Amino acid sequence: MASSEENEMYSKKQWEGCMEIAVQTARTAGQVIREAFKHEKEVSTKSSPVDLVTETDRLVEDLIISSLREKYPSHRFIGEESSAAGEKCLLTDSPTWIIDPIDGTCNFIHSFPMVAVSIGFAVNKELEFGVIYHCLDENLYTARKGHGAFCNGIQLQVSKETADAFTHGDLQRLGCVNYASAAESLTITSHLKDGAQEDMSKALILTEIGAKRDPATLKIFSGNMERLLKAQVHGIRVIGSATLALCQVASGAADAYYQFGLHCWDIAAAAVIIREAGGNVIDTSGGPLDLMSRRIVAAGTVEMAHYIAQEIQTITYERDDHNAN
Amino acid sequence: MADRWQDCMEIGIAVARQAGEVICEALKNQISVMSKSSPVDLVTETDQKVESMIISSIREKFPTHSFIGEESVAAGAASKLTDNPTWIIDPIDGTTNFVHRFPFVAVSIGFAVNKQIEFGIIYSCVEDKMYTGKKGKGAFCNGEQLKVSGQEDITKSLILTEVGYKQNPDIAKTMFSNMERLVCIPVHGILLCSSIRAVGTAAVNMCLVATGGADAYYHIGIHCWDMAAGAVIVTEAGGVVMDINGGPFDLMSRRLITASSKAIGERIAKEIQVFPCGRDDGKD
């Protein structure tokens, strides 16, 4: 097993190479999904009646893992379907691929056109790059730590306040900057895209319901939306794919995303993409993002992220690493 | 007689495409926003510009026709549907999405004669998807014929709706409890669950039902210009439109259920608690 020091010795070029392979693999997987999209799907359920899986999910995950394992036999893998089959979600210092073969399986089953492949990569428990591929629209979202975020080659930028821009120093003081990147300091110190949102009352917010559907959970879910609507946000949207929703935050088309119930394989790639686009990802408690916690708040600005974290009531889900000890 | 309004439809499609180009161009630039009846009822110059463009292009070809357009009505025009050939227009359905550059924005053009909707055109411009439906002639998206999912089991369905700010807290509570009831339906004590989505435009929601990508869409509080085109597109794809109480569809009622089957539509009607939303023709 590779030590921390050995991992440090890997040059940046190494991860770049890995990312290129990830992109190719995501595109290939996306094509398989696209072809299967129009056809009848055989559906099973996992942890609950709304936690759905198809043969395509498993096929695509096998395809991705075997392609990557061939090139990188010493690397580790955390995948949605492997995890469902009993593998532990343990994140070590080793180079680790964190994979959702089909994000938006319910959409896939219905042929609702929001489906993505998500491939994240971590070393020394730090997220290094992310690739998210919208299979139907063929939009490729990528980001590598320190190198910006892109969609089909066009640089992404979250929505930001134009007046009162915070300095990098202010954010460090607030303890909000735990992730340094050239892109981030650039977006903070210069006034960028117009029409953007630190003021809750003009925000477009995305979320998802999550797998728990008991009445008590649904009341909390509605209550959270109701509270945000009362603050006169412009709107709340639900598209059925956490990774694609997070990409909308990265592109600036949405101002924030929050959810309880998603998994580490939904968060891993998107977290890098949002950070590299100048945005923030935090825990719903307001603390730093916890990859295995099953929850997230993501926003263009730190203020927006913290405001939402404050407003929403928690819905508890079992951690992804619950059996990893 | 079935092809009687074909020439109108062709003009409508050309105008919708042109409007879509204006919208996509505007999406690249800064958007200045105003509000109408409330701080979350948004309108932009593009809405107004596009509606004027659509109406003047059509009026040039068909000077005797009537028009009901969202922005004209906001400016004080009547929204009364007569027997006269009438174009029912939403220049930008999904204005909030448009303001944020959230990529679901559509031009919606419906056409009614003798109060019957003859054809509908919905152009989802960011996706470049041109949806059309003509009475008796089927529904299409970019030339490909559309068919609803045919789903009859609500516990397996994907349902679209929208959640918006409601001034009245009782109405807000009803809106949410409707959603909760639909998301989770107890059958013999087991919770069986459908899924809910909200993309932010009624017109696109209706098209998604027509494609089979969703099984139903319900809403209380939209307008005739949001529903007119979608209604004929869904029915021509084999689906149903009905009033929120399960009765016949009423274009001016500001509410509807559209679904892949009568069974789903009626089940939704059964679960929904209705709240008042006014009418477009003021006939409260």
HADDOCK unambig.tbl for C-alpha pairs under 7 A between the chains (distance, minus, plus):
assign (segid A and resid 49 and name CA) (segid B and resid 192 and name CA) 6.60 0.50 0.50
assign (segid A and resid 49 and name CA) (segid B and resid 193 and name CA) 6.85 0.50 0.50
assign (segid A and resid 50 and name CA) (segid B and resid 193 and name CA) 6.42 0.50 0.50
assign (segid A and resid 110 and name CA) (segid B and resid 213 and name CA) 5.45 0.50 0.50
assign (segid A and resid 110 and name CA) (segid B and resid 214 and name CA) 6.59 0.50 0.50
assign (segid A and resid 111 and name CA) (segid B and resid 213 and name CA) 4.71 0.50 0.50
assign (segid A and resid 112 and name CA) (segid B and resid 213 and name CA) 4.14 0.50 0.50
assign (segid A and resid 112 and name CA) (segid B and resid 214 and name CA) 6.23 0.50 0.50
assign (segid A and resid 194 and name CA) (segid B and resid 30 and name CA) 6.84 0.50 0.50
assign (segid A and resid 213 and name CA) (segid B and resid 184 and name CA) 6.23 0.50 0.50
assign (segid A and resid 218 and name CA) (segid B and resid 180 and name CA) 6.16 0.50 0.50
assign (segid A and resid 222 and name CA) (segid B and resid 176 and name CA) 6.04 0.50 0.50
assign (segid A and resid 229 and name CA) (segid B and resid 164 and name CA) 6.91 0.50 0.50
assign (segid A and resid 229 and name CA) (segid B and resid 165 and name CA) 5.22 0.50 0.50
assign (segid A and resid 230 and name CA) (segid B and resid 165 and name CA) 6.56 0.50 0.50
assign (segid A and resid 232 and name CA) (segid B and resid 40 and name CA) 6.80 0.50 0.50
assign (segid A and resid 232 and name CA) (segid B and resid 165 and name CA) 6.78 0.50 0.50
assign (segid A and resid 234 and name CA) (segid B and resid 40 and name CA) 5.53 0.50 0.50
assign (segid A and resid 234 and name CA) (segid B and resid 96 and name CA) 6.72 0.50 0.50
assign (segid A and resid 235 and name CA) (segid B and resid 164 and name CA) 6.34 0.50 0.50
assign (segid A and resid 236 and name CA) (segid B and resid 163 and name CA) 6.70 0.50 0.50
assign (segid A and resid 237 and name CA) (segid B and resid 198 and name CA) 5.13 0.50 0.50
assign (segid A and resid 237 and name CA) (segid B and resid 199 and name CA) 5.54 0.50 0.50
assign (segid A and resid 237 and name CA) (segid B and resid 200 and name CA) 6.54 0.50 0.50
assign (segid A and resid 238 and name CA) (segid B and resid 197 and name CA) 4.94 0.50 0.50
assign (segid A and resid 238 and name CA) (segid B and resid 198 and name CA) 4.80 0.50 0.50
assign (segid A and resid 238 and name CA) (segid B and resid 199 and name CA) 6.30 0.50 0.50
assign (segid A and resid 239 and name CA) (segid B and resid 197 and name CA) 5.49 0.50 0.50
assign (segid A and resid 239 and name CA) (segid B and resid 198 and name CA) 6.30 0.50 0.50
assign (segid A and resid 239 and name CA) (segid B and resid 199 and name CA) 6.24 0.50 0.50
assign (segid A and resid 240 and name CA) (segid B and resid 197 and name CA) 6.51 0.50 0.50
assign (segid A and resid 253 and name CA) (segid B and resid 100 and name CA) 5.23 0.50 0.50
assign (segid A and resid 253 and name CA) (segid B and resid 101 and name CA) 4.94 0.50 0.50
assign (segid A and resid 253 and name CA) (segid B and resid 102 and name CA) 4.62 0.50 0.50
assign (segid A and resid 254 and name CA) (segid B and resid 100 and name CA) 6.62 0.50 0.50
assign (segid A and resid 254 and name CA) (segid B and resid 102 and name CA) 6.52 0.50 0.50
